[in-house]
């Protein structure tokens, strides 16, 4: 970088980080107020503060794109109001070169935020939910009101409730051969002990269907029926092959948009192998890959606001318009993603179309200005 690029980088980075800090402070305050409703003898104020602090990486990752838009807009607006951009332009810098210089520092900031969002945020979010859940004695949020279902080629597993990453409740395993149910195992409790899952105080029902010939009237078109032989045995402990280990359960306890990209990829593969719905996870996976385009789009939309309205608008007006654009893009991105899932559109289109649309609009706006 030359001196002008370093100066622009300092202005953009300082303003972006300042805006991010302000947004984090505001969102943390709202989160703190929301958690105060659960204040009790077991869930004290210090626990609430610790929980909010654990969620800061997730909040920073979510707010970064909006903070970037406002920060770049504030920094360049200040330079424009002090005629510094005019001096830089007179010295031979084109708008394209200015855009490239600003884009370099924003991509560096984005890489740093990716490290936070992919490595730090999933772990702190999972620990935050585990920490609060243990204090409030709540089970992990997995599955739905009917519990958690898992499907394998010859097995169906139903977990009534996921208490923690190492404790399950009301576990039922159904085994089948072809179209026939051959075994049902039920246990009120399962625990992860010494690297394996163990069922406690349950029972096992083994079923066998045998074909039996019977005498029937001539007008009936079947001669055999299936006779069921079954037996039930109880057990105190029994090993149990469960496809999810505690680390995976801890990861899946967080929302899909907070999972790192590798966990998303592995979980999508798991869902495909078991014939389960994975559209939401695919959308969040491709959104992560579309993030660089979102960053470029956020920077690109700033330049028409700066150079197109350099004389007609002040800094406050530019920032207000930028906030409206940022919030509008975020809303459109969320709505279009949900619509793409509902109507069965490819997850790739649901993730990339809003970012490409923003880039195209910024290009047209800049050409017009």
Beta strands, then each sheet from edge to edge (+ up, - down):
strand 1: 148-151
strand 2: 155-164
strand 3: 167-177
strand 4: 180-193
strand 5: 196-213
strand 6: 224-240
sheet 1: 1+ 2- 3+ 4- 5+ 6-
end
